[in-house]
């Protein structure tokens, strides 16, 4: 029997994220709910670590056999959310369960989509060992349909940021799969033309645009396109907190500038305010180490399906890391994207930990991993 070794470049940053998340959420929450959400995040993390280590002797590649079942259940859940979900700030993104808290199905759909895409690639490779343009087009259309269904349901919540993640995951996975370049060229051309027509219609026929797409969607587009001129209190205070922190910050638990949504969307600003430029560089260094460890693992694996899963997962968290940090420092529009493993949130954290469990325990016959 092989002796399994710990993937330190994955596990050590994960433990560091756990510590950073707890202290940052505690610092961000200046209300009576502070202890409650800190305890919840602590419990979610412990549950996540428990899942990782309890599955360390399991071949989680078997989970792929249930990927389509997960996909069906996920879409049913997203549909039911539109009917029974609790509306918060104009969006129905959560089920509220008394005694437990809120559950956001779209967070788990990201991971499900990665698994389903990887499974479709696996089945396609068996059916078409030698790819042709015709077979690649067929694969592309199937994957697009798989992505489109949860995207429409999630868009209706509405949660545009999550839809972007769905499609980004899919496009990068298709690229790594090795889809014919001509298909990507045609896709990029189509998206460019469609985007041009869409923006032309938006800027020149706003009344008709609102009649067709609705006021809510109009203002979502307006917020994205004009984000730099409509920063609001969130971005203004976040930038002020980061700038005022200096090299060493105000210290643990000291966040003198109020930042709305500080324990979720703007947790990066809270951490930077507490620990300054040096602490920020350490956090970014840990993020880079973690992402690099996953990518290195993808390069080492001999199983193509495993590689697709890792690439999809890295795409998901890397986009969220860039988007969240970018919006905290004013370089990207505010889209409600949280910082993976750091921001408060049971659904997102559990989905990430499940993803890590699947990745590092996927196939013990190939790798020696915890």
C-alpha positions as CSV (number, residue, x, y, z in Angstrom):
1,X,0.0,0.0,0.0
2,X,1.4,3.4,-1.0
3,X,2.2,6.1,1.6
4,X,0.2,9.2,0.8
5,X,1.9,12.6,1.1
6,X,0.3,15.9,1.8
7,X,0.0,18.4,-1.0
8,X,1.5,21.2,1.1
9,X,1.2,23.9,-1.6
10,X,-2.6,23.3,-1.4
11,X,-3.2,22.4,2.2
12,X,-1.0,25.1,3.9
13,X,-2.5,28.0,2.0
14,X,-6.0,26.5,2.7
15,X,-5.2,26.6,6.5
16,X,-3.9,30.1,6.1
17,X,-7.1,31.1,4.3
18,X,-9.1,29.7,7.2
19,X,-7.2,31.8,9.8
20,X,-7.4,34.9,7.6
21,X,-11.1,34.4,7.0
22,X,-12.0,34.1,10.6
23,X,-10.1,37.1,11.8
24,X,-11.2,39.3,8.9
25,X,-14.9,38.4,9.3
26,X,-14.6,39.2,13.1
27,X,-13.0,42.5,12.3
28,X,-15.6,43.3,9.6
29,X,-18.6,42.6,11.8
30,X,-19.1,45.5,14.2
31,X,-22.7,44.5,15.1
32,X,-24.3,42.1,17.5
33,X,-24.2,39.4,14.8
34,X,-20.4,39.4,14.8
35,X,-19.9,36.4,17.0
36,X,-22.7,34.5,15.2
37,X,-21.3,34.7,11.7
38,X,-17.8,34.1,12.9
39,X,-19.0,30.9,14.6
40,X,-20.9,29.9,11.4
41,X,-17.8,30.4,9.2
42,X,-15.7,28.4,11.7
43,X,-18.2,25.6,11.5
44,X,-18.4,25.6,7.7
45,X,-14.6,25.5,7.6
46,X,-14.4,22.6,10.0
47,X,-17.1,20.7,8.1
48,X,-15.1,21.4,4.9
49,X,-11.8,20.1,6.3
50,X,-13.7,17.1,7.7
51,X,-15.0,16.3,4.2
52,X,-11.4,16.5,2.8
53,X,-9.8,14.3,5.3
54,X,-12.7,11.8,5.7
55,X,-12.5,11.2,1.9
56,X,-8.7,10.8,1.8
57,X,-8.8,7.1,1.2
58,X,-11.6,7.2,-1.2
59,X,-11.5,7.2,-5.0
60,X,-13.7,10.2,-5.6
61,X,-13.5,9.6,-9.4
62,X,-16.6,7.5,-8.8
63,X,-18.6,10.7,-8.1
64,X,-18.5,11.4,-11.9
65,X,-21.0,8.6,-12.3
66,X,-23.6,10.8,-10.5
67,X,-22.6,14.1,-12.3
68,X,-25.7,14.2,-14.5
69,X,-28.0,13.4,-11.5
70,X,-26.4,16.3,-9.6
71,X,-26.9,18.5,-12.7
72,X,-30.7,17.7,-12.8
73,X,-31.1,18.3,-9.1
74,X,-29.2,21.5,-9.3
75,X,-31.4,22.9,-12.1
76,X,-34.6,21.8,-10.3
77,X,-33.3,23.7,-7.2
78,X,-32.5,26.8,-9.3
79,X,-36.1,26.7,-10.7
80,X,-37.7,26.2,-7.3
81,X,-35.6,29.2,-6.1
82,X,-37.4,31.5,-8.5
83,X,-40.7,30.4,-6.8
84,X,-39.9,29.8,-3.2
85,X,-36.6,31.7,-2.7
86,X,-36.3,34.5,-0.2
87,X,-35.9,37.9,-1.9
88,X,-32.9,39.9,-0.6
89,X,-31.9,43.3,-2.1
90,X,-34.1,42.6,-5.1
91,X,-32.7,39.1,-5.9
92,X,-34.0,35.6,-5.2
93,X,-30.6,33.8,-4.8
94,X,-31.1,32.1,-1.5
95,X,-33.3,29.6,0.4
96,X,-33.6,30.6,4.0
97,X,-33.6,27.6,6.4
98,X,-34.4,28.4,10.0
99,X,-31.6,27.5,12.4
100,X,-29.1,26.9,9.6
101,X,-29.1,30.1,7.6
102,X,-29.2,30.7,3.8
103,X,-28.2,28.3,1.0
104,X,-27.3,29.6,-2.4
105,X,-27.8,26.9,-5.0
106,X,-25.8,28.7,-7.7
107,X,-22.6,28.3,-5.7
108,X,-23.0,24.5,-5.9
109,X,-24.0,24.7,-9.6
110,X,-20.6,26.1,-10.5
111,X,-18.9,22.9,-9.2
112,X,-21.7,20.7,-10.7
113,X,-21.1,22.4,-14.1
114,X,-17.4,21.6,-13.9
115,X,-18.1,17.9,-13.2
116,X,-20.7,17.6,-15.9
117,X,-18.5,19.3,-18.5
118,X,-15.6,16.9,-17.6
119,X,-17.9,13.9,-17.8
120,X,-19.2,15.0,-21.2
121,X,-15.6,15.4,-22.4
122,X,-14.8,11.9,-21.1
123,X,-17.8,10.3,-22.9
124,X,-17.1,12.3,-26.1
125,X,-13.5,11.1,-26.2
126,X,-14.7,7.5,-26.0
127,X,-17.2,7.9,-28.8
128,X,-14.8,10.0,-31.0
129,X,-11.2,8.9,-30.3
130,X,-10.1,11.0,-33.3
131,X,-11.7,14.4,-33.2
132,X,-13.0,16.1,-36.4
133,X,-14.6,19.5,-37.0
134,X,-18.0,17.8,-37.1
135,X,-17.5,16.0,-33.8
136,X,-16.1,19.1,-32.1
137,X,-19.1,21.2,-33.3
138,X,-21.4,18.5,-31.8
139,X,-19.5,18.7,-28.5
140,X,-19.6,22.5,-28.5
141,X,-23.4,22.5,-29.0
142,X,-24.0,20.0,-26.2
143,X,-21.8,21.8,-23.8
144,X,-23.4,25.2,-24.6
145,X,-26.9,23.7,-24.0
146,X,-25.7,22.2,-20.6
147,X,-24.3,25.7,-19.7
148,X,-27.3,27.6,-21.0
149,X,-30.0,26.0,-18.8
150,X,-28.6,26.9,-15.4
151,X,-27.4,30.3,-16.8
152,X,-31.0,31.3,-17.8
153,X,-32.3,30.2,-14.4
154,X,-29.6,32.1,-12.5
155,X,-30.0,35.2,-14.7
156,X,-33.6,35.3,-13.7
157,X,-32.8,35.5,-10.0
158,X,-31.1,37.9,-11.1
159,X,-27.4,37.1,-10.6
160,X,-25.4,38.2,-13.7
161,X,-22.0,37.7,-12.0
162,X,-22.7,34.0,-11.5
163,X,-23.7,33.6,-15.1
164,X,-20.4,35.1,-16.3
165,X,-18.6,32.5,-14.1
166,X,-20.6,29.6,-15.7
167,X,-19.7,30.6,-19.2
168,X,-16.1,31.4,-18.3
169,X,-15.7,27.9,-16.7
170,X,-17.1,26.3,-19.9
171,X,-15.0,28.3,-22.4
172,X,-11.7,27.6,-20.6
173,X,-12.5,23.9,-20.2
174,X,-13.4,23.7,-23.9
175,X,-10.1,25.5,-24.7
176,X,-8.1,23.0,-22.5
177,X,-10.0,20.1,-24.1
178,X,-8.5,21.2,-27.4
179,X,-11.6,22.2,-29.4
180,X,-10.8,23.2,-33.0
181,X,-9.5,26.8,-33.2
182,X,-11.9,27.6,-36.0
183,X,-14.8,27.1,-33.6
184,X,-13.3,29.5,-31.1
185,X,-12.7,32.0,-33.9
186,X,-16.3,31.8,-35.1
187,X,-17.5,32.1,-31.5
188,X,-15.5,35.2,-30.8
189,X,-16.6,36.8,-34.0
190,X,-20.3,36.0,-33.2
191,X,-19.9,37.3,-29.6
192,X,-18.2,40.5,-30.9
193,X,-21.0,41.2,-33.5
194,X,-23.8,40.4,-31.0
195,X,-22.2,42.6,-28.3
196,X,-21.9,45.4,-30.8
197,X,-25.5,45.2,-31.8
198,X,-26.6,44.8,-28.2
199,X,-24.7,48.0,-27.1
200,X,-25.9,49.9,-30.1
201,X,-29.4,49.1,-29.2
202,X,-28.8,49.9,-25.5
203,X,-27.3,53.4,-26.2
204,X,-29.5,54.5,-29.0
205,X,-32.9,53.0,-28.2
206,X,-33.1,53.0,-24.4
207,X,-36.9,53.1,-24.2
208,X,-37.3,50.1,-26.5
209,X,-34.5,48.4,-24.6
210,X,-36.4,48.8,-21.3
211,X,-39.6,47.6,-22.9
212,X,-38.0,44.4,-24.1
213,X,-35.5,43.5,-21.3
214,X,-37.1,45.4,-18.4
215,X,-35.9,48.1,-16.1
216,X,-34.0,45.8,-13.8
217,X,-31.7,44.5,-16.6
218,X,-31.3,48.0,-18.0
219,X,-29.9,49.2,-14.7
220,X,-27.7,46.2,-14.3
221,X,-26.1,47.0,-17.7
222,X,-25.9,50.7,-16.7
223,X,-24.1,49.8,-13.5
224,X,-21.5,47.7,-15.3
225,X,-20.9,50.1,-18.1
226,X,-20.7,53.2,-16.0
227,X,-19.2,51.7,-12.8
228,X,-16.3,54.1,-12.6
229,X,-18.6,57.2,-12.5
230,X,-21.0,55.6,-9.9
231,X,-18.6,54.2,-7.3
232,X,-20.9,54.8,-4.3
233,X,-20.1,54.5,-0.6
234,X,-18.8,50.9,-0.9
235,X,-15.9,51.7,-3.3
236,X,-15.2,55.1,-1.8
237,X,-14.8,53.8,1.7
238,X,-13.0,50.6,0.6
239,X,-10.4,52.7,-1.2
240,X,-10.1,55.1,1.8
241,X,-9.5,52.1,4.2
242,X,-6.8,50.6,2.0
243,X,-5.0,53.9,1.4
244,X,-5.1,54.9,5.1
245,X,-3.7,51.6,6.3
246,X,-0.2,52.3,5.2
247,X,2.5,49.6,5.3
248,X,1.4,47.8,8.5
249,X,-2.3,48.6,8.8
250,X,-4.4,49.6,11.8
251,X,-4.0,46.2,13.5
252,X,-6.1,43.1,14.1
253,X,-9.7,44.0,14.7
254,X,-9.3,47.7,13.9
255,X,-11.4,48.8,10.9
256,X,-12.0,52.5,11.5
257,X,-13.7,53.2,8.2
258,X,-17.2,51.7,7.7
259,X,-17.5,49.6,4.6
260,X,-20.9,48.1,3.5
261,X,-20.9,44.4,2.9
262,X,-17.5,44.2,4.5
263,X,-17.7,40.6,5.6
264,X,-18.6,39.4,2.0
265,X,-17.8,41.5,-1.1
266,X,-15.4,43.8,0.6
267,X,-13.5,41.5,3.0
268,X,-10.3,42.2,1.1
269,X,-10.5,45.9,2.0
270,X,-11.0,44.9,5.7
271,X,-7.9,42.7,5.7
272,X,-5.9,45.4,4.0
273,X,-7.1,47.9,6.5
274,X,-6.0,45.7,9.4
275,X,-2.7,44.5,8.1
276,X,-1.6,47.1,5.5
277,X,0.4,46.7,2.4
278,X,2.7,44.0,3.8
279,X,-0.3,41.9,4.9
280,X,-1.9,42.4,1.5
281,X,1.2,41.1,-0.3
282,X,1.2,38.1,2.0
283,X,-2.4,37.3,1.2
284,X,-1.9,37.7,-2.5
285,X,1.2,35.5,-2.2
286,X,-0.8,32.8,-0.5
287,X,-3.5,33.0,-3.3
288,X,-0.8,32.7,-6.0
289,X,0.8,29.7,-4.2
290,X,-2.5,28.0,-3.8
291,X,-3.5,28.5,-7.5
292,X,-0.1,27.5,-8.7
293,X,-0.3,24.3,-6.5
294,X,-3.5,23.3,-8.2
295,X,-2.2,24.1,-11.7
296,X,0.9,22.1,-11.0
297,X,-1.2,19.2,-9.8
298,X,-3.3,19.4,-13.1
299,X,0.0,19.2,-15.0
300,X,1.1,16.1,-13.1
301,X,-2.1,14.1,-13.4
302,X,-2.3,11.4,-16.0
303,X,-6.1,11.3,-16.1
304,X,-7.6,13.8,-18.6
305,X,-11.0,14.0,-16.8
306,X,-9.1,14.9,-13.6
307,X,-7.2,17.6,-15.5
308,X,-10.4,19.1,-16.8
309,X,-11.9,19.2,-13.3
310,X,-8.8,21.0,-11.9
311,X,-8.7,23.5,-14.7
312,X,-12.4,24.3,-14.3
313,X,-12.0,24.7,-10.6
314,X,-9.0,27.0,-11.0
315,X,-10.8,29.1,-13.6
316,X,-13.7,29.6,-11.2
317,X,-11.6,30.7,-8.2
318,X,-9.0,32.7,-10.2
319,X,-11.7,34.8,-11.9
320,X,-13.4,35.4,-8.5
321,X,-10.0,36.4,-7.0
322,X,-9.2,38.8,-9.8
323,X,-12.8,40.2,-9.9
324,X,-13.1,40.7,-6.1
325,X,-9.7,42.2,-5.5
326,X,-10.1,44.4,-8.7
327,X,-13.5,45.8,-7.5
328,X,-12.0,46.4,-4.0
329,X,-9.3,48.6,-5.5
330,X,-11.5,50.3,-8.1
331,X,-10.1,48.6,-11.2
332,X,-13.2,46.5,-12.0
333,X,-16.9,47.0,-11.6
334,X,-18.7,45.9,-8.4
335,X,-20.5,42.7,-9.3
336,X,-21.1,41.1,-5.9
337,X,-18.4,38.4,-6.5
338,X,-16.9,37.3,-3.2
339,X,-13.3,36.3,-2.4
340,X,-13.0,32.5,-2.4
341,X,-12.1,31.0,1.0
342,X,-12.0,34.4,2.7
343,X,-15.4,36.0,2.4
344,X,-18.2,34.9,4.7
345,X,-20.6,32.4,3.1
346,X,-21.5,28.7,3.9
347,X,-22.7,27.8,0.4
348,X,-19.6,29.1,-1.4
349,X,-17.1,27.8,1.2
350,X,-18.6,24.3,1.2
351,X,-18.7,24.2,-2.6
352,X,-15.0,25.1,-2.7
353,X,-14.0,22.6,0.0
354,X,-16.0,19.9,-1.9
355,X,-14.1,20.8,-5.0
356,X,-10.7,20.5,-3.2
357,X,-11.8,17.1,-1.8
358,X,-12.6,15.8,-5.2
359,X,-9.4,17.2,-6.8
360,X,-6.9,15.9,-4.2
361,X,-8.7,12.5,-3.7
362,X,-9.8,11.9,-7.3
363,X,-7.7,8.8,-8.1
364,X,-5.4,7.3,-5.6
365,X,-4.0,4.8,-8.1
366,X,-2.3,7.7,-9.9
367,X,-1.2,10.1,-7.2
368,X,0.1,10.0,-3.6
369,X,-1.9,12.8,-2.0
370,X,-3.7,13.6,1.2
